[in-house]
């Protein structure tokens, strides 16, 4: 794995964690992780996980609700 591929994978995994565990916006997460734009981070996320950030967030909410009930 190239250094750039490693960095991209790390950023995507960290983005997923921050989306799951915080109320931070995509724009804030993008800046924290060093992406040049929210669009590039969202595109990389969708390519890696096969779902959009929004769908991923909705699934996380559903999982949390089902655990609570």
MMTF fields as JSON, N, C-alpha, C and O atoms, coordinates in Angstrom:
{
  "mmtfVersion": "1.0.0",
  "mmtfProducer": "UNKNOWN",
  "numBonds": 275,
  "numAtoms": 276,
  "numGroups": 69,
  "numChains": 1,
  "numModels": 1,
  "chainsPerModel": [1],
  "groupsPerChain": [69],
  "chainIdList": ["A"],
  "bondAtomList": [4, 2, 8, 6, 12, 10, 16, 14, 20, 18, 24, 22, 28, 26, 32, 30, 36, 34, 40, 38, 44, 42, 48, 46, 52, 50, 56, 54, 60, 58, 64, 62, 68, 66, 72, 70, 76, 74, 80, 78, 84, 82, 88, 86, 92, 90, 96, 94, 100, 98, 104, 102, 108, 106, 112, 110, 116, 114, 120, 118, 124, 122, 128, 126, 132, 130, 136, 134, 140, 138, 144, 142, 148, 146, 152, 150, 156, 154, 160, 158, 164, 162, 168, 166, 172, 170, 176, 174, 180, 178, 184, 182, 188, 186, 192, 190, 196, 194, 200, 198, 204, 202, 208, 206, 212, 210, 216, 214, 220, 218, 224, 222, 228, 226, 232, 230, 236, 234, 240, 238, 244, 242, 248, 246, 252, 250, 256, 254, 260, 258, 264, 262, 268, 266, 272, 270],
  "bondOrderList": [1, 1, 1, 1, 1, 1, 1, 1, 1, 1, 1, 1, 1, 1, 1, 1, 1, 1, 1, 1, 1, 1, 1, 1, 1, 1, 1, 1, 1, 1, 1, 1, 1, 1, 1, 1, 1, 1, 1, 1, 1, 1, 1, 1, 1, 1, 1, 1, 1, 1, 1, 1, 1, 1, 1, 1, 1, 1, 1, 1, 1, 1, 1, 1, 1, 1, 1, 1],
  "groupList": [{"groupName": "UNK", "atomNameList": ["N", "CA", "C", "O"], "elementList": ["N", "C", "C", "O"], "formalChargeList": [0, 0, 0, 0], "bondAtomList": [1, 0, 2, 1, 3, 2], "bondOrderList": [1, 1, 2], "singleLetterCode": "X", "chemCompType": "L-PEPTIDE LINKING"}],
  "groupTypeList": [0, 0, 0, 0, 0, 0, 0, 0, 0, 0, 0, 0, 0, 0, 0, 0, 0, 0, 0, 0, 0, 0, 0, 0, 0, 0, 0, 0, 0, 0, 0, 0, 0, 0, 0, 0, 0, 0, 0, 0, 0, 0, 0, 0, 0, 0, 0, 0, 0, 0, 0, 0, 0, 0, 0, 0, 0, 0, 0, 0, 0, 0, 0, 0, 0, 0, 0, 0, 0],
  "groupIdList": [1, 2, 3, 4, 5, 6, 7, 8, 9, 10, 11, 12, 13, 14, 15, 16, 17, 18, 19, 20, 21, 22, 23, 24, 25, 26, 27, 28, 29, 30, 31, 32, 33, 34, 35, 36, 37, 38, 39, 40, 41, 42, 43, 44, 45, 46, 47, 48, 49, 50, 51, 52, 53, 54, 55, 56, 57, 58, 59, 60, 61, 62, 63, 64, 65, 66, 67, 68, 69],
  "secStructList": [7, 7, 2, 2, 2, 2, 2, 2, 2, 2, 2, 2, 2, 2, 2, 2, 2, 2, 2, 2, 2, 7, 7, 7, 7, 2, 2, 2, 2, 2, 2, 2, 2, 6, 7, 1, 7, 2, 2, 2, 2, 2, 2, 2, 2, 2, 2, 2, 2, 1, 1, 7, 2, 2, 2, 2, 2, 2, 2, 2, 2, 2, 2, 2, 2, 2, 2, 2, 7],
  "xCoordList": [0.85, 0.0, 0.897, 1.845, 0.58, 1.368, 1.052, 0.006, 1.941, 1.654, 0.364, -0.39, 0.11, -1.117, -2.356, -3.362, -2.291, -3.423, -3.659, -4.806, -2.593, -2.714, -3.371, -4.285, -2.913, -3.463, -4.949, -5.761, -5.292, -6.689, -7.555, -8.638, -7.083, -7.84, -8.007, -9.093, -6.946, -7.017, -8.051, -8.873, -8.01, -8.95, -10.394, -11.272, -10.642, -12.002, -12.507, -13.65, -11.674, -12.078, -12.319, -13.273, -11.46, -11.622, -12.871, -13.568, -13.153, -14.358, -15.605, -16.539, -15.612, -16.746, -16.914, -18.033, -15.81, -15.875, -16.425, -17.296, -15.919, -16.381, -17.85, -18.579, -18.286, -19.704, -20.577, -21.677, -20.076, -20.815, -20.853, -21.886, -19.729, -19.573, -19.722, -19.737, -19.831, -19.938, -21.072, -21.675, -21.338, -22.321, -21.634, -22.265, -20.362, -19.614, -20.168, -20.631, -20.11, -20.553, -19.476, -18.32, -19.874, -18.919, -17.828, -16.661, -18.199, -17.208, -16.147, -14.959, -16.563, -15.617, -14.734, -13.519, -15.344, -14.576, -13.56, -12.415, -13.977, -13.095, -11.861, -10.735, -12.079, -10.943, -10.041, -8.817, -10.635, -9.839, -8.946, -7.833, -9.438, -8.69, -7.769, -7.073, -7.764, -6.822, -7.253, -6.424, -8.53, -9.007, -9.033, -9.168, -8.904, -8.967, -10.389, -10.599, -11.361, -12.747, -13.686, -13.349, -14.87, -15.852, -16.237, -16.485, -16.282, -16.655, -15.68, -16.096, -14.396, -13.413, -13.488, -13.293, -13.771, -13.875, -15.127, -15.089, -16.224, -17.473, -17.339, -17.836, -16.674, -16.452, -15.585, -15.893, -14.511, -13.63, -14.371, -14.194, -15.201, -15.985, -16.919, -16.999, -17.625, -18.569, -17.848, -18.357, -16.687, -15.924, -15.462, -15.48, -15.054, -14.536, -15.65, -15.534, -16.734, -17.794, -18.945, -19.733, -19.043, -20.126, -21.463, -22.491, -21.46, -22.666, -22.296, -21.135, -23.288, -23.033, -22.871, -23.249, -22.314, -22.149, -23.517, -23.682, -24.485, -25.833, -26.447, -26.993, -26.36, -26.915, -26.189, -26.811, -24.884, -24.099, -24.56, -24.707, -24.788, -25.243, -26.626, -26.893, -27.508, -28.853, -28.793, -29.532, -27.939, -27.796, -27.267, -27.695, -26.335, -25.799, -26.897, -26.963, -27.756, -28.856, -29.809, -30.251, -30.114, -30.996, -30.39, -31.097, -29.076, -28.401, -28.47, -28.719, -28.249, -28.289, -29.694, -29.85, -30.7, -32.079, -32.446, -33.126, -32.002, -32.363, -31.65, -32.189, -30.478, -29.775, -30.45, -30.48, -31.003, -31.636, -32.99, -33.43, -33.633, -34.983, -34.97, -36.024],
  "yCoordList": [-1.173, 0.0, 1.237, 1.338, 2.162, 3.392, 4.29, 4.133, 5.224, 6.153, 6.945, 7.175, 7.359, 8.106, 7.23, 7.692, 5.984, 5.063, 4.817, 4.762, 4.67, 4.47, 5.682, 5.532, 6.874, 8.108, 8.24, 8.61, 7.942, 8.024, 7.054, 7.415, 5.827, 4.824, 5.257, 5.127, 5.766, 6.248, 7.36, 7.344, 8.321, 9.442, 8.96, 9.448, 8.017, 7.517, 6.792, 6.989, 5.964, 5.245, 6.213, 6.056, 7.204, 8.206, 9.053, 9.428, 9.351, 10.096, 9.32, 9.896, 8.028, 7.185, 7.208, 7.304, 7.119, 7.143, 8.469, 8.496, 9.569, 10.89, 11.111, 11.727, 10.618, 10.732, 9.936, 10.361, 8.784, 7.92, 8.476, 8.423, 9.005, 9.325, 10.798, 11.142, 11.669, 13.1, 13.718, 13.073, 14.959, 15.727, 16.702, 17.64, 16.489, 17.375, 17.286, 16.234, 18.405, 18.424, 17.82, 17.68, 17.474, 16.929, 17.951, 17.589, 19.218, 20.264, 20.331, 20.463, 20.244, 20.289, 19.043, 19.135, 17.892, 16.645, 16.691, 16.273, 17.195, 17.311, 18.137, 17.739, 19.288, 20.153, 19.475, 19.54, 18.827, 18.153, 17.061, 16.846, 16.377, 15.253, 15.647, 14.799, 16.936, 17.412, 17.274, 17.386, 17.033, 16.973, 18.379, 19.358, 18.475, 19.77, 20.298, 21.51, 19.409, 19.843, 18.767, 17.583, 19.183, 18.185, 17.231, 16.048, 17.746, 16.912, 15.753, 14.628, 16.026, 14.959, 13.923, 12.733, 14.367, 13.407, 12.543, 11.345, 13.144, 12.4, 11.393, 10.271, 11.787, 10.883, 9.701, 8.558, 9.967, 8.886, 7.961, 6.744, 8.52, 7.728, 6.789, 5.6, 7.33, 6.523, 5.429, 4.314, 5.729, 4.71, 3.597, 2.426, 3.949, 2.954, 2.078, 0.852, 2.714, 1.981, 1.544, 0.676, 2.142, 1.772, 2.39, 2.026, 3.32, 4.06, 5.521, 5.852, 6.386, 7.797, 8.063, 7.237, 9.204, 9.596, 9.684, 9.244, 10.241, 10.39, 9.026, 8.827, 8.099, 6.769, 6.083, 5.408, 6.254, 5.675, 6.231, 5.477, 7.534, 8.16, 7.665, 7.419, 7.517, 7.019, 5.596, 5.254, 4.77, 3.392, 3.367, 2.537, 4.27, 4.331, 4.702, 4.145, 5.633, 6.045, 4.863, 4.613, 4.156, 2.999, 1.955, 1.396, 1.684, 0.714, 1.142, 0.318, 2.437, 2.928, 2.801, 2.428, 3.102, 3.005, 1.556, 1.266, 0.648, -0.756, -1.323, -2.208, -0.837, -1.292, -0.776, -1.461, 0.448, 1.044, 0.391, 0.355, -0.115, -0.64, -2.076, -2.692],
  "zCoordList": [0.0, 0.0, 0.0, 0.779, -0.878, -0.957, 0.237, 0.868, 0.551, 1.65, 1.433, 2.378, 0.196, -0.085, 0.109, 0.648, -0.321, -0.138, 1.348, 1.793, 2.112, 3.555, 4.204, 5.015, 3.856, 4.409, 4.057, 4.905, 2.827, 2.398, 3.182, 3.643, 3.334, 4.094, 5.546, 6.109, 6.15, 7.523, 7.651, 8.567, 6.739, 6.775, 6.656, 7.368, 5.77, 5.555, 6.799, 7.209, 7.393, 8.601, 9.753, 10.515, 9.874, 10.926, 10.667, 11.61, 9.414, 9.061, 9.493, 10.051, 9.236, 9.632, 11.153, 11.657, 11.871, 13.337, 13.838, 14.708, 13.291, 13.726, 13.39, 14.168, 12.249, 11.896, 12.862, 13.218, 13.279, 14.196, 15.616, 16.283, 16.07, 17.488, 17.852, 19.033, 16.856, 17.151, 16.343, 15.486, 16.634, 15.865, 14.912, 14.424, 14.647, 13.757, 12.337, 11.899, 11.636, 10.244, 9.348, 9.746, 8.157, 7.194, 6.897, 6.742, 6.818, 6.538, 7.639, 7.346, 8.882, 10.009, 10.0, 10.173, 9.801, 9.754, 8.621, 8.79, 7.477, 6.314, 6.658, 6.358, 7.29, 7.658, 8.684, 8.573, 9.677, 10.712, 10.146, 10.626, 9.126, 8.568, 7.412, 6.854, 7.051, 6.058, 4.608, 3.705, 4.371, 2.987, 2.406, 3.139, 1.089, 0.419, 0.31, 0.309, 0.218, 0.095, 0.623, 0.615, 1.083, 1.515, 0.379, 0.612, -0.825, -1.963, -2.167, -2.444, -2.031, -2.232, -1.118, -1.365, 0.11, 1.207, 1.071, 1.348, 0.648, 0.477, -0.659, -0.559, -1.73, -2.858, -2.44, -2.776, -1.713, -1.246, -0.293, -0.352, 0.586, 1.523, 0.773, 1.082, -0.214, -0.998, -1.78, -1.889, -2.319, -3.057, -2.124, -2.501, -0.926, 0.018, 0.595, 0.615, 1.066, 1.761, 0.856, 1.23, -0.332, -1.24, -0.879, -1.451, 0.062, 0.43, 0.625, 0.866, 0.52, 0.754, 2.241, 3.072, 2.57, 3.964, 4.63, 5.768, 3.939, 4.502, 4.817, 5.902, 3.884, 4.116, 5.262, 6.082, 5.319, 6.409, 7.75, 8.712, 7.826, 9.064, 9.446, 10.622, 8.466, 8.751, 9.284, 10.208, 8.727, 9.207, 10.629, 11.431, 10.961, 12.319, 13.301, 14.396, 12.922, 13.791, 14.005, 15.126, 12.952, 13.047, 13.986, 14.825, 13.852, 14.716, 16.171, 17.051, 16.432, 17.809, 18.391, 19.554, 17.606, 18.084, 18.364, 19.348, 17.51, 17.719, 18.958, 19.623, 19.264, 20.474, 21.727, 22.749, 21.651, 22.817, 23.119, 24.268, 22.084, 22.271, 22.384, 22.546]
}
